Amino acid sequence: MEIKDFNVIVSGDVCVNLLFWQINDEHISDLNWHQYPHICSRLSEGEALLLAKFVTLSTGANVISPKMDYDKGNLPEGILNSTIRLSLFPAISKDKDGNRVYRVKEFLGFTEMPFKDPKLFPIIDDNENADLIILDDENNGFNNNEKFWPLALKEHNKHPMIVYKMDNPSNSTKLWKHLEQFHMENTLIVINGEDLRSKEVNISKNLSWEKTALDFVWQIKNNPILAFLSKCSRLVIPLGLEGAIYYRNNGEPRSQLYFLTYAFEGDLIKEAQGKMYGLTSCFVAGLTKSLVLGKLNNKSIDESVDDGIREGIVATQKYFMYGFGKNIVESIFPNPSIFSEGENDFIYKEYIQDIEVPNSNNSKCQSCWYIIKDKSSTNLAEIAYNIVKKGEESALKYIPIAQFGKLKTVDRDEFEAYKSIKNLMSEYVLSKNSVRPLSIAVFGTPGSGKSFGVTEVASCVAPNLIEKLDFNLSQFRTLSDLIISFHKIRDVSLIGKIPLVFFDEFDSTFERKLGWLKYFLAPMQDGIFREDNSIHPIGKAIFVFAGGTSSTFEEFCGEDIKDRAEYGEFFKEFQSAKGPDFVSRLRGYVNILGPNQTNEGDQLFIIRRAMLLRSLLERKAPHLINERQEVQIDKGVLRALLKVGRYKHESRSMEAILEMSRLSSAKKWEQSYLPSRDQLKLHVDDDEFFRYLMKDEFFNEKIDQISRALNYSHVMIYYDKDEIVMKPDECWKNLSEEQKDSIRDYARHIPDMLYKVYYDLISMSESEKPKIIDFTEKELNILGKCEYEYRLSEKGNANSSMVSWDELEKDEKNKIIEYVKCWPRIFADANFKIERLKFACYCEAQLKFIHQ
């Protein structure tokens, strides 16, 4: 079948949009009316009429749909008619070239009608043998009036593919009940994310892709409002211009997230860029393009939907960017190029990444899911090494990165917190009637960058409007010092700026523990401060309270205190200092995550370290970066900097180690250029640092001891013990040098195998005796498989009779597993400890997501 013979039926609710816009008359005339702006107007299709137009452009198929003649502006009686005001907006955000296009400035509403229900239109030349049906349900009558439904939909013995675009998710309409009874298996439902949220479905927006996706999975599992959707075969949820979720349920629910790495939901449509109607219809048309091609080329439905979601996201972005064109009268709407790929396009399907969303209800599993881990075939340590060596663009090509000014982060917890603060600031700046300051708290250890992060977030919100002020309360001696600071804040506010005020160490002692808190209550609540008998308004301001004695919000509030008696004593003192009153006035907080691991659940500290180190090298030692943007650094130095347990002064310590190293004329950061042990001791545990630094040397020093023990263990397992009379050293001496090298290579490969089950190999001092661990049954099975596959690869896998691990005889498997059980003892005897990776999450520790 040729594509022109492929029949697509498009039907649904119908409306016509009256567009009007203002232009300035360019003609020179003395006539009075030429001195005023001119209003232009035109009628444009909406709802199913617009969708049909989109589908015709996207597919080139034979599109059959309702038709309506409205030449000369004469509309059929009863047609739904909306009025929309257009205006010129920048084509892209921060467009410096002055390119502007028409987009929607304001939706003014629908024209009042004398009829109860809007007019619906029959499908012209309807075909009961349609290949594909697209339904546009705007909840304006079509979903309860089967007279206007396509013939192929009403015929119970016909089973065409159906795309059902729902504006008002409901299972109470006649249309839904009909689809549920006769067509649900071959129906793909499309519901915009905002339409779901409007139904009291709590799905977060613009915090992180992980949070949005996990919220959706939880809601469709647990929210009774979505119970009817949870049973559908296929459901697509477009999320702004930037992503989508594809939900399938063929007995086992699965959700796939599609996303841009450089933007989150809502990022690409700024307030200053206007709006566009028909975004979901454009997405559906892009999706339909792939469904049609997939059916013609015998692709599976899931393959077609996968490609179609990418087509839909790309088309919707283009549609928004082109708008109604630079000149509405001369431009074609919609622009035909939105569904075709061009050489100079700003967006391609390849830019859109996808990942399966965990389906677990376990809160621990959900909190430790990070796209960065699932999208990479290597572990976090390898990603961290690549970030430092090759830079973020290369190492994090397929990973979401949040950027706020100069601040970049891939840590979901961090950018969820920063996004929340940014949203608060944006809303506050735009609000007209704010009479009290916006109060935010920020916590972190000294040197973690508390001020830097919030300042960069504020710079993204209103760089020309916000002016930063800093006050350190630990340096204040009297209440008058605080009053003076309030006057300075007020002075900035009076000149039309919004002061961004950092009250550093707000939790320091004044008269008593947390003594400053009570003096902030009135300014935070009422936006005023008192001086003698006078009351002064502060004006619009953003207060940022930076903790000095508490490193987290939970610590400040005592939430991390487990003992009830101890918490009782804490709360009594906290309440007396007006702590609960202070907290109730905060509108948000951020726990700054520096380069140190904050707790066992903090997996991405090694990534934060890597990004910080790369940034420091780019700023302070750019000569170490070659023309390929690769940092020249010794492997041991990099390992020690990334893996050392703790930096005593957070990022300041990492910066200090770089500054103390002798790198001014170096071509590569060698171990010999590091500062002395005494200098390192100021910032890290020097013994631990040197163990990581010298790990390769220590390992090579013990390689023969380890290899001898591995060889002897192998002999003891695979041969009759009664026949073995030689000792380990003798067994080793009888091997050829080629055999010895093979065992040494195998020993060097064991740390990589241990990484598969989230263990690291740590060198210990001679005075320490490493603990010998026992692998779990799951770990033994995975390590046994790794060991067996390594042996196969060493043999070149030339022997076709070699079977896979799953097919291997039980007796042979048991021998391999017994051999793996010897590893912890062999390495402990060589003063190496096998320990759990610090960046292994709860699920990895339980080996829940390892593919065996």
N, C-alpha and C positions, 0 to 999 in steps of 0.2 A: 504493500500500500504506500502511495506517495503521501507526503504530509498534507497536500492540498485536499486530499480525499478523506482526511481524518476529521470526523465530525465532533465538534465540541459544543455542547449546549451551555449557554450562560444565562441564568435567570435569577430573579430575586426582587427585592424592593428597589424602587426607582425614584430618583429625584433629579431635579435640575437646579443648578447653582447660578444665581445671578451674581456675576463678578463686577465690581466697579473699582476704579482707581482714578487718581488725580494726576493730571499732567499740567505743565506750564506751557502756555501758548507761545510758540516761537515766532509767530508772524507779527510784524510791526504794523500796528493799526491805531487809528485814533478812536475807533469804536469802543464804547465803554465796556462791553462784555469781554473784550480781549484783554482787559486789564486784570481780570480775575482768573484763578485756576480753573481748569476745565475738567469735568467729570466724564470719564469714558465708561462704557459698560458692555458686557456681552453675556450670553447664556452658555453654560458649559455642562456637559453630562456629569451625573454623579451616581454613586451606588452601583447597581448592576450594569447600567449603561456605560459607566466609566470602566468597570471591570472588563466588560466585553471588548472595549477598545484596547485596553492593556493586553488582553489575551490574544487578540488579532495581531498586535505588534510583536508579541513575544514568541508566538508559535508559527505563524504563517498557515495555520490550519483553517478548515472551514468552520468558522464560528457562527453559530445560530443563536440569536438572542432577541429579546423584545426590541421593537423599533418605535421611534417616536419622531414625528415631524414637528419642528418648532421654528420653521422659517419665519422671518419678519417678526420674531419675538412673540408670536401667538402660541401660548401654551395650552395644551388640552385642559379642560376643566377638571379640577380635583387633583392635579399633579402636585406632588410635594415640591416646594420651591424654597430654597435657602438663599440668604443674602450674605455675601462675603466681601469684605474690603481688602484690597491688595495694596501693596506698597513695595518700593525698591529696598532690597537688603543686600549686604555683601554676599557674593557667590559662595565664598568659603570664609571660615572664621579667620579673623585677623588678616583679611585680604589687603595687601599693601598696594596692589595695582589699581584699585578702585573699580574692579569688576562688580557690577550689581545686577541682580535679576529680581523679577517680581515674585513675591510669595505672599501668603496670607498674613495680613496684619491683625484681622479681627473677624471672628465668626459672629455675625449679628443675629442669627436665629432663622426660624422658618416663618414664611408668610402664613398668616391666619387663613384657614380654609372653612367653608360652610359645611363641609362633609366631615363625618366622624373618622372615616378611614381614608388614607391617601389612595389615589388611583393606582391600580396595578395594570400591567400590560401583558397580553399573551405573547407567546414565542412565535415569531413568524417562521413558517416552514419547519415546524417542529419535526423531529425524527426519532421514532421510537427505538431505532437501532443505533443510537448515539454511542460513540466510543468513550466519551468522557463528559460528565456533568459537573458544572460549577454553580454552586448556590450562594448567593449573597443575601444573608439574612440580617437585616438591620433592625429587626423587631418592629417593622412598620406595616404588618398585616400579611405579608407573603407567607410567613411560617404557619398561618392558620387558614389559608385559603388555597385548597388543593386544586381549584379550578385553573390556577396559573402555574402549577407545577409541570415540569417536563414530562412528556409521555413515557419516556424510558424509566422515569422514577416511579410513576404510578403503576406501571406494569410489573406485577409480582414475579413474573418469570424472566424478567430482564435484570442483568446484574452488571451494569457499567461501573467503571471507576467513578467515584464521586468525591469532589472536593467541597466541603461544607464550611464556608466562612461565617462564623457566628459573631455577632456583635454583642448579643445579650445571652450569655451562657445559661440555658434553662432546659430542663427535661419535661416541661409541662406543655409544650406546643405540639400541635398535630404533626408538624414536620418531623420533630425529633422522634416522636413515638413511631411514625411510619419508618423512618430510617432504622430505628432500633429493632423493629420487627422484621424488616425485609432486606436491609442493605448495610448493616453496621460493619460486617466483615470487610466490605470493599469501600468503606467511607473513610476519607482522611479529613479530620476536623482541624480548622485553623482558627485560633482565638488569640487576639492581641493580648500581650501581657497586662496592659493597662485595663483592658476589659475584665480580666480575671480579678485584678486588684479591686476594681469597683464593686465586686460581689463579696466584699469582706474576706478576701483571700489574701493573707498576709505574706506576700513575697517581697523580699527586700529589693531595693533598686539602687544601682550606682554605688554599692559598697565594695563588693568583690564578685567575680563570676562564680566562685565556689559557694558563697553565701546564697546568691540568687538561686542557683541550681539546687542546692540542698533544701532551701525553703520550699521550692516547688515540689520536690520529692516528698517532703514531709506533708505538705498540704494535700497532695493528691492521694496520699495514703490515709490521712487522718481527718481531713475536713469533710463533714457530711455534705457541704454544699457542692463538693466536687465528686461525690460518690458516683454519680452517673457517668462522669467523664473518665473515671479510673478504669472503667470496664471497656472503654472503646479500644479498637484495634490500633488506631494511629491518631496521634494528636500532635500538632505543631503549634508552638507558642512563640511568635516573633517578639523579640525584646528590643524595642527601639530600632535604630538603624544598625546596631552593633552586634546583635546575636540572636539566638533562638534556641529553643529546647524541642527535641523530638522524642515524644513519649510513645512507647509501644507496649501493648499487653496482649500477647498470644498465649496466655496462661501464666507467664512470668513477667512482671512489669520491668521495663528497662527504659532508662532516660539517657539521651545523648545531648550534651551541651555543645553548641556552636558559638564561637566568639572571635572577636578581634583582639589581638594581643596589646594593641596600643590605645584602646578605648574601651570604656565600660558603658553600660546601658544609659543612654541619655547624654553622653558626652558630646556627640557630634551635632546636636541641635541646641544652639545657644539662643538665649532670649533675644539677642540683637540680630538673629538671622531669620526671624519670622517662622511661619509654620506652613505645612502643606496638608491638604486633605488627600485621602486615597492611598496612604502609605501601605496599609495592610493589603489593599487590592493590588497594588503594584507588586508586593511580595508574593501574593498568590499567583500572579501572572508569571513571575520568574520561576516559581515552583512548578507551575503548569508546563512551562517550556520543557523542563527535564522529564516530567511525567509523560508527555507526548512522545518525545524522542526515545525515552526508555521503552515505551510500549512498542514503538516501531522497530526498535533494535533488540527486542526480547530481553531487556534487562529486568532484574528483580525490582519489585516495588521499593524495597529499602534502598537499593542502589540509586534509584531515580529520585527518591525523597532526599537522600543525602546530597546529591548534586543539586537538586532543586532548591534546597534551603540556602546553599551558597549562591545560586543564581538569584534567589529572592533578595538576599541581603545586599548583593552588589547592585541589583536593579533599583532597590529602594533608595540606596545612597545616591545613585546617579539622578534619580527622579527628584530627590530633594534638592540636590545641588543645582540642577538645571532650572527648577521651578517652572514658572510660566514664560521664561525667557527674558531677554533684555528689552524686547519690544513685543508686547502681547499681540498686537495686530499682525505683525510680520512673522512671529514665531509659530511653529507647529507644536500643539499641545495634545497629548504628551509627546515629548521629544523621542523620535523613533530610535535614537542611538542608545537609550537606556538598557535595551536588551541585547545589544551587540558589543563585542569586545574590541577595543581599539588599542593601538600601540601606545598612546599617551594617556591612557586612563589612570585615574588616581586610585582605583580599587580593582583588584582582581580576585577571582574565586580562591586562588592559592593563598591569599592573605588570611582566609578564614580557617581557623583551627577547630578541631572537635575532640571531645573526650567523653568517655562514659562516666556517668555520675553514680557514686556508690548508692546502693539501694538499702543500706542498713539504717535501722531505727536507733542503733546504739549511738548515744551522744558522743562517746569517746571516739568512735570511728568517724563520725561526722566532723568533729573538731580537728582531727588530725589529717583530713584530706586536703591535699594541696595539688593543684594542677602541675606545678613545677616537678613534682615527683612522678606523677603518672605520665607526663608527656616526654619524659626523658628515659632513654634506655640505660643510662648509667645512674650511679647513686649520687647523693648530694655532694659527697667529697669530690667526685670527678667534675661535677658541674661547677663547684666552687673553684677548683684548680683552673678550669677553662675560663671562668669569669676573669680571674686575675691574669692569666696568660694571654687570652685572645680578646678580652673585652666583652661587655654585656651584649652588644648587638649580635655577635657571633654565638656566644654561649647560651643566650636566652632568646633565640630567634622565634621560638614557638611558645613562649611563656608570657602571660600577662604581666606587664610592668606598669605600675602606677607612678606617675611623675607629677610632682608639685614644685614648680620652679626648678631649683637645682637638686632637689631631693628626689631620689629614685628608690623604689622598693618593690620587691617581689614577694614580700612576706604578707600573706593574707591578713593576719592579725593587725599588722601595722597599717596597711592601707585601708582596712575597714575602719580603723579608728580615725585615721587622717581624713578619710572621705566623710565620715560623720561630722567631724569638726568643720570641714570645708562647707558642707551643706548648711550647717548652722550659721557659719559666717556669711555665706551667700544670702541666705534668707534674711539675716539681720541687716545687712547692708542695703537690701532692696526694700525693706519695710519702711514705711513713712511715719509710723506713729510710735516708734520705740522711745520710751522715756527712761528706761533703765539699761545699764550696761549688759552686754552678753558676757556671762561668766563661765570660764572654762578652766579646768585644772589639768596640769601636766606633771607626770611623775617619772622618775628614772634615777639611776645612780649617777653620781658626779661624773661628768665626762661623757655621758651617753648622748648628748646633743639635744637637750630639752628645748632650748630656745631656738635652735636652727630649724628643727622640723616645723614648729608652729608658725615661725616667721615665713618660711617658704610657702606654706599653705595659704597664709594671708596674702602673700604677694600674687598668688594666682587669682584671688577673689577680686581685689580692687587695688592694684599696685599704685595708682595715682591718688587714691583717696585715703589710704591707711598710712599713719605715721607711728613709728615704733618708739616707745619709751621704756626704760629699764629702771627698776628700783629694787635694791636688795634689802629686805626687811631686817636681816641679821645685822646690818650696819646702822639701823635706826636706833636712836637712844631714847627718844621721847615721842609722845603722840604728835607733837608739833611737826616732826619730820614727815609723818604720814599726811597731815593736813597740807603741808607744802607740796607734796606729790600730787594730791588731789587738785590743787590750784593749777599745777602744770598741765595736768590732764585736761582740765576745764579750758585752759588757754588754747590748747590744740583743737578742742571741739568747737570753740567759738569762731575759729577761722575757717570752719567748714570741713575740716578733716576728721577722720575717725581714728582716735588714738588706739594703738595696739599696745596695751600696758602689761609688762611682765613684772609681777610681784614675786621676785625670786626669794626662796626660803621663807615663804609665807607661814610655814609650820614651825618656824623657830620660836624660841622662848622670849616672851615679853611680859614681865610681871609674874608670869606663870607659864606652864607648858601650854602651847597653842594659844598664847595670850593675845595674838593679833586678830584672831578670828572674829571676835565680837565687834571689833571696830569696822569690819567690812559689811556687816549685816544690812545696815541702812543704805549705804551706797549700792550694794548689789540688788536690794529689793526695790528701793524707791528712786534710785538714781540721784541721791542728794548726799551731801556731807555737812556736818555742823562745825562751825568755828565760833567759839564763845556763844553769843546769843543769835548768831546769824546762820541761816540755812542757805546753802549754795547748790544749784543744780549742776550735775556733772556733764550732762549732755550725752550724746551717743558715744559709746566707747566699748572696746573689747578688753575685758580683764582676763589675763592669763596668770593663774596661780601656779607657780612652779615649786614643787616640793623639794625640800632640802634634807629633811630627816627621814622621809618615807620614800621608798623607791617605787612603790605601786599604790594605786588608789585603794586596793584591798588592804594593804598594810596601814595606810592612813586611817581607814575606817575600822580597822581591827577585824576585818572579815576573815583574815587568815589565822586567827587565834582559834585553836580547836578546843582547848580546855575551857569548860563553861565557867568555872570559878575565876579563871584568869580574865576571860572576856567580860565577866560581870564587873570586875575591878576596872578594866580598861574603859568600858562604856560609861561607868559612873563618872570617871574623870573627863572623858570625851564629851559627855553631855554637859558637864559643868562648864567646859570651855566653849560651849555653844557649837560643838562639832556638827551635830545633826542639823541645826539651823543653817549652818554654813553650807553643808552638802545639799540641802534642799534647794538652795539658790543657784547651784551649778546647773548648767545646761548640757554639759558634756565633759569628758575627760579623756586623756590619752596616757597610756603607759608606754613610755619610749623604750623600744627594744634596742639596746646597744649591741656591741660585738660579743657580749658574754651571754651564755645560756641562762635564761631566767628561771627555768624549772625543767623537769624531766620531759614535759610535753612540748617544750620549745625546740622544734626540729631545725628551723631555718637559721639558727645563729651562725652556722658556718657559711651560709650564703650572704648574710649581712656582713660578716667579716670580709668575705671576698670582694663584695661591692665597695666597701670602705677602703680596702687595701688598693684596689684598682684605681679608685678615685684619688687616693693619696699619691700613688705613683705617677698618675697623669699630671698632678699639680706640682709635685715636689721633685720628681726624678724622671721627667719626660724623655731624657736621653737614654733610658733603659728600654724604651719602646721602639722597636725597629719599624721599617717602612710597611711591614705587613701588620702593624699594630699589635705585635706580640711582645710581651714583657720578657726580658732576658733575666731570669732568676733561677738560682739553684733549686733543684727539686726538694732537697732537705730543708732549705730556708723557707720555701713556700709551705711545706708540710707543717713545719713548726709554727709558723705564723697563723695558719688556719686551724690547727688542731690543739694547740696548747689550751689547757683547761680554762684559764681565766686571765684576763688582763686586769691588773689591779686598779687601774684608773680608766677603764673602758677605752673609748676611742683615743683619748689623750695618750694612753700608753702605746697603742699601735703607732700613732704619729711620732711619738718620742723615739721608739726603736728605729723607725725609718730615718729620722733626723740624726740620731747618734751613729748610724752606720756610715762608713766611709765610702760614699757613693759618688762624690762630685766628679771624679774622673774615671769612674768604673764603666766598663762596657756590659758587665753582668753582675748581678747581686750574688756574689759568692759567699760561702760560709765565713771565709776569713775577713770579710768586710763588716761582719756584725759587731756590735759593741761588746765590751768585756762582760764576763759573768757578773761582776759587781754592778755594772750598769744595768744589765738585763734584770737583775734581782729587784730593781726598783719597780719593775713593771710586770714581771711574770715570775712564775716558779722556775728558776733557772735550771734545776735538775730535770724537770719534766720537759722544758723547752729543748734541752740538749738531747734528751732521749728521742724526741721526734726528729730533731735535726740530724742525728747520727743513726737513725734507724736502719738505713741501707747498709752502712758500714758495720753496725752491730750484727745485722743479719748475715752479711757476707763473712764476718769473722766466725760466726757459729754455723755456717752452711754445711761444713763437713760433719760436724757433730749431729746436726739435725738429719742430714741425709743418711748417715750411718744408722741412726735409730729407726728412720723410716724403712730403710732396706731390711733391717733385722726383724722389725714388726711384720713386714710383708712375708718374709721367709717363715716366721713362726706361725702365721695364719694359713699359708698356702701349702706348707709341707708338713709331713709327719714329725711331730716334736721329738719323738723317740729317736729319729734318725739324724737330728740336728746335733752335732757335737761341737761345731765351731762357735766361738763367741762373736759378738757384734763386730769387733775390729778385724777379726779374721775373715768374716763374711765380706766385709768391705774391701779388704786387700785382694781377695780373689776376683774382684770385678775388674773388667777392662776400663780404661780411662773414658772410653765412649759411654759405657754403662753408667759410670759415676756421674758424668756430665748430664746424662738423661735424668738421673735421680735428683741432682742439684736443681735442674730446671723445673722439675716437678715440685720440689720444696719451695722454690720461689713463686710458684703458681698458687700455692695453698692460701696465702692471704687474700687473693682474688676470689677464691671459692668461699672463704669465710664471709666476705662481703655479701654474698648471695643470701646469707641468713643473718645479716646485720651484726656481724662481729668484726672487731678490729684486732690486730696483733700489736701489742705494746711491749717495747723493750723495758726491762726492769734492771735495777742496779744489782750487783752481785750479792749485796747484803739482804735483799728482799727475796722472799720465796713466793713465787706466783701461786695463786690458788688454782687447782685443777678443776675445771668445770665439767659438767655432764651435759652433752647435747640432748635435746628433746627428741622424741621419735620423729616428729615432722622435720626437724633440722637434720637428723641423720639421713632421712630419706632424700632430702634435697642435696646434701653434701655427697651422699653416695652416688646420686645421679651425675653430679658435677664431676666427681672423680672418675666415673666410668666413661663419661663423654670426653674427658681430657685424654684418657688412655686411647680411645678410639681415634681422636684427632691426631695423636702422636703417631699412630700407625698409618695415618693417611686415609683411614677408612676405605682402604682398597679391597678389603675382604667383604664381599657382598653377603657372606653368611653371618656377619656380625649382626646381632639383633639389638633392638632398642632397649632402654632401661626397663620399660614396662613389660617387655616380653622376656626379659632375662629370667633364668631359672632361680627359684627361691634360694637354693643353696649358694649359688654364686653371689646373689645380692647380699646374703648374710655375711659372707666373707668380706665383701667390700665395706659393709657397714661396721664390722668388727675392726677393720683397718682404720676407718675414720675415727672410731672411738679412741684410738691410740694417740691422735694428734695432740689433745690438750696436755697429756703427760709428757710427750716428746718435746713440745715447745716450752713447757714449764721447766724441764731439766736444762734447757738452754737459756733460761731466764727471760722467756717471753710469756706474757699473759694474754690470754684470749678473753676479751671483754666486749660487752654489748656496745654498739656504736652510740655515741651521745645523741645523734640525730635520728635514731630509730624511733618511730612513733608507736603508739599503743598497738595498732593493728599489725605492724611489722614485727613487734616483739611477740605477738601471738601467731605470726605467720598466716594471717587471714587472707592476705591479698597476693600471696606468692603463687605464681602459676607453676604447677609441678609437671 
